[in-house]
Amino acid sequence: MSTHDSTTGTTAPRSPEALERALAPLAAALGDRLLTPAAAGFAEAATVFVGGPPRIPAAIARVRSTAEVGTALAVARNAGLPLAVRAGGHHQARHALVDGGLVLDLRLLDGVEIDAAAGVGRAQGGVLAGAYTAAAGAQGLATGFGDTATVGVGGITLGGGIGYLSRRDGLTLDNLLGAQVVLADGQVVEAGPDENPDLYWALRGGGGNFGVVTRLDLRLREVGTVTGGMMMWEPTPAGLATILRAFAEGPEEFAGMINVMVAPPAPMIPAELHGTPVLMALLVHSGTSAAADEALAPLRALGPVLDGVRELPYAAMFEGAGGPPAGGVGDARTGFLGQGVWAPDEDWAAAAIEAVSGAAGPAAVNIRPMGGAIGRVDPAATAFAHRDPAFMVTVGGSAPAAEALPVTQEWVASAASALGVAGRGYVNFMGAATEEDVRNAYPEATLARLREVKREYDPGNLFASNHNVRP
């Protein structure tokens, strides 16, 4: 076991006895909710959705209050233990795990309060998107997240949040009204437009660099019955270009994601397509039925092999979306394409289909329309500054084991280059977390301001297991 210097990356030996003494205040506060490698439940608690080289924490603290969060931070700070903070555990870079350090597991902080009269949803730091969406949906309301029920509300909000309602309502972070944050020194503060506004600015796009967010106050919008679901087509460049153009030119109520992917052996997919490239869209139209039919007409004219789009409660789009951690090994790169009302042409579409067709294993090109309300926010208003692109594109692949990962990484790099997915990145989807990746995620002026906020709120860089903004 070892201590860790977050500024140098060096470690120093630590005996089991010294670790036990360091963890004693946390053990007294948490009891059996402090998990060490020999404890029952440790393996599950140390598993995240993306696999990779082993990362075995020294301990996992399953906290239930801001006071316990403060105790955990004091232990990590005083003992020099590297720290990771976990909510959903979905990040491609596996920020929720830290080898030989302390994982602050927020999943028991899972309270949700829906204040319909005020139009505010309050989520504790460990709440998952599906649970929040179900609670809000029971009152005909929603806050837009992504498309997966098991993603942590805190993680998706602090990095961005692009999904089914983003073109209409903005990114998730655009709907963050305020937050409660436990700082590195254990102080509990509020962040909002009128209280710690610099921290509030940084939380909206700066990730987990500044503290542990234990409560998020989120704007609620009216969302009742929507038109949504899955559509699938056999892949043609003309078809993909048509689909993307329909989203780009469609109303702001029309959003979702389009995947060029190898079809899995799922029961609802025709057997002859299993293992072959397909075009698949998960979409939502949150307007009237007539408007939805009009927006969907170009897609249906292409003759989908699967059309599961129907009227349903918005919250139903999150039912069953996620599942338990798979632990698969993968790689991904994300970037932005175009500006305004623009869509990739048939040549780009052909390159996307060709790339997936030539992948050595499971692979996908994920395309998310932007524009609308996302683009109406001043790029300087939040730490997420990528307001002008027309699409966000992620190239991702998976491998059966770590030994095969280099082949997947080579494919991802080649496909991303061919599709122009380079330069600017999105912290929620970026698989690596190097200094270059951080520079790509933020314009120079934004990164400079983030560093100023980091120096004020976390000068010792306790919160380093992220796309780290160094103080």
Number of C-alpha atoms within 10 A of each C-alpha: 16 20 19 21 15 19 12 7 8 10 16 10 10 14 11 12 9 14 17 12 13 17 21 14 15 24 17 10 16 18 13 13 17 23 24 18 14 9 12 11 12 17 13 9 18 21 19 23 21 20 23 18 9 10 16 20 23 21 23 27 28 24 24 20 15 21 15 18 25 21 21 28 26 17 19 25 18 10 19 20 27 27 29 25 26 29 24 26 25 23 22 25 24 23 22 25 27 23 18 20 24 28 30 25 27 26 21 15 20 18 16 21 14 22 14 15 6 9 16 23 25 21 25 26 32 27 28 25 24 25 21 26 25 20 17 26 21 13 14 19 24 27 27 29 28 23 22 19 24 24 24 26 27 29 25 27 27 25 24 28 26 27 24 28 29 27 24 21 20 25 30 28 26 23 21 22 17 22 24 21 24 22 20 22 16 20 12 18 15 17 21 18 12 10 12 13 14 19 24 25 22 27 31 25 28 31 24 26 27 28 26 25 27 23 25 25 20 24 23 23 19 15 20 17 20 23 23 25 19 18 20 24 22 18 20 16 18 14 21 29 18 21 20 23 18 18 30 23 15 19 19 21 23 28 29 26 25 25 23 28 26 23 22 16 14 10 8 9 14 12 12 9 17 15 13 15 25 25 24 24 24 20 24 26 29 25 18 13 15 9 16 22 13 13 19 20 11 16 22 17 10 16 14 15 16 16 15 13 18 15 16 15 18 25 24 17 23 19 15 11 13 16 10 9 16 12 13 15 21 26 26 24 25 26 24 24 21 14 15 16 17 18 22 18 15 16 12 17 22 18 15 25 22 16 24 26 19 12 20 14 17 19 28 28 26 19 22 21 29 33 25 25 17 24 20 12 18 13 16 14 13 21 27 29 21 21 19 20 19 24 25 21 27 25 29 27 26 25 21 14 14 16 11 15 18 13 15 25 19 14 24 27 17 14 23 23 13 14 22 14 21 17 13 18 23 26 28 24 22 21 22 18 17 12 13 10 19 22 17 18 27 22 17 11 11 20 20 14 15 26 20 17 23 24 16 14 19 21 16 18 23 24 26 21 21 23 26 21 24 21 18
